[in-house]
Amino acid sequence: MSEYNPPTDPLDVLHDDHEIVVVNKPAGLLSVPGKGEHLADCLLARVQDAYPQALLVHRLDRDTSGVMIFALTPHAQRHLGLQFEKRQTRKAYIARVWGRLEPKTGEVDLPLIVDWPNRPLQKVCHETGRAALTGWRVLRHGADETRVRLTPHTGRSHQLRVHMLALGHPILGDPLYATGAALDFPRLMLHSEELRLRHPDGGAGMKFRARAPF
């Protein structure tokens, strides 16, 4: 991992009410604190500065930006946690990947497991991996890259990053999985654009969006 220099952007709140707060996480900021005082600054701590009762529900990788929800009550944390666990939430990501991804739409169905000697890297393993499924839709092609919408149907660690790598199209700027020219970008080009779920008070369907900054 590179040196930790988290961005100083002010908290970008997309929605808040009596049960939840939804924010747009900047790239380069940990979701939760790491080990050691130098890794204490994280989105959870920043949200708790503004909403002291805030509780963690899910995470995004440090280098991924975008929509993240926090609970403001234990009930909301349980309710939302179950939705994530039972795959009742709907997530959509925007990514820029290396090369020309074809066809227009498709799915990656490859089981994943931690690559123990190279943690935190993950890898495809058909013997011991856990099921992982990602859908993709091409938005447009560039000179040496493709802009794509990714929809994970499971929530494995580094799922989108490893699945794109397995297709031969690593996400641009990925410090863990990209190499060569695909690595030569100022950040990981992966953004959580949309999150759909049911509100913990009453169950109404809600949709939260944040445009990709790239």
Secondary structure as UniProt FT lines:
FT   STRAND          13..16
FT   STRAND          20..25
FT   TURN            27..28
FT   HELIX           37..39
FT   HELIX           43..50
FT   TURN            52..53
FT   STRAND          55..56
FT   TURN            62..63
FT   STRAND          65..71
FT   HELIX           74..85
FT   TURN            86..87
FT   STRAND          90..98
FT   STRAND          105..109
FT   STRAND          112..114
FT   HELIX           116..118
FT   TURN            119..120
FT   STRAND          122..124
FT   TURN            126..128
FT   STRAND          133..141
FT   STRAND          145..152
FT   TURN            157..158
FT   HELIX           159..166
FT   TURN            167..168
FT   TURN            172..173
FT   TURN            175..177
FT   HELIX           180..183
FT   STRAND          190..198
FT   TURN            200..202
FT   STRAND          205..209
//
